[in-house]
Structures are given as C-alpha cells and as structure tokens.
Amino acid sequence: MFEPTEETLWSQVSDVESILDYKFTDRSLLVTALRPAKGNRDQAVANNDGLEFLGDSVLELIAPIFFTLEQRQLNQLGPLKCEGLTNVALQAVCLFAGLDGHLLELREVDRASNVITRANYQAARAGGGKYWKRVPENKLLADAVEAVFGAVFLDSGMDLNAALRLFRRLHWPAVGRFM
C-alpha cells in the first residue's frame, strides 16, 4: 500500500483543491475523502465511507436543482438524475477531473484497476456521446467523487451553493453536457 509522506500529502491536497477550485478550511476533510474505505484495513485511520454517504445524499439533492437551472424540462429531471448519478457516470467525473491519481493509500490491486479503468475511459471517450456507459464500473472512483462532494458540503458549512458550483465544475463537463 502506498502511503505518501507528509510533504507529498499536502502537495496532493493542494493539487486537488486546484482541480476542485475550492480551498478547504479543514483540509483533513479532503484527506479523508481521498482515502477509500475499500481495502483500507486500518480501522484507526479515517476513510471516506461517511463522507461518501453524505456526498451521495448531497448529489441526490443538487442534481435536479442544477438541471432545473440549466433550463431542462421538469419531466426530464428523473431520468437525468438517475443517469447522471450512476457509478459509471461518477467514475467518469473522477477520471475527467484527474482525481483518480490523488487517491490515498490504495492497495496495488486497486491502483492497477484504476489504471485499466483510465485506459478504458480514454478509449470510450474518443467514441463520443454517452461514453461513460461503455466503461466497466470501478466503484472506488465513484465513491471518491461522492466523498469529495460530502467533504465540500461539510467544509462550506453545509452550503448547497458550494456543492452546486462543484457540480458545475466537475460533473457538467464530464457527463452532464452529454445528457
């Protein structure tokens, strides 16, 4: 398992803050969001399980709001939310943003799986359209996106506007604009 030095860790946190265009007040929330629960055997180390759960709920709430603001028809909101929040759609968000390279303490098998998923993603994206549907699911990447949304929501004082800005920055260019 790869464990970054403290210097590398804070460098990665800064890189992810740049990707998100969000500066954390409590950077430990972002560190936790980037530490997948899957494969992390050390129960004393905080992982992203709780933030993933919170982020999933935040995404369920803000996706219809976002699509309404984008002038979508009300009868389209259900299908847009269902399709846009699948694990394969969220993993596409992770890969598009480059968050996959910043996940912490991954087992080698997970790291290798992420490399394969990235290669499949790039090939599928070249085909255009709803490309994310042609990439096999890698739940670890989708969970990381949900955890990041949970971390931003908490760090912002539960500000839905911060989550909406993040949705526009990450989800829309990766998946939303194709829907």
Order of alpha helices (4+ residues) and beta strands (2+ residues): alpha-alpha-alpha-alpha-alpha-alpha-alpha-alpha
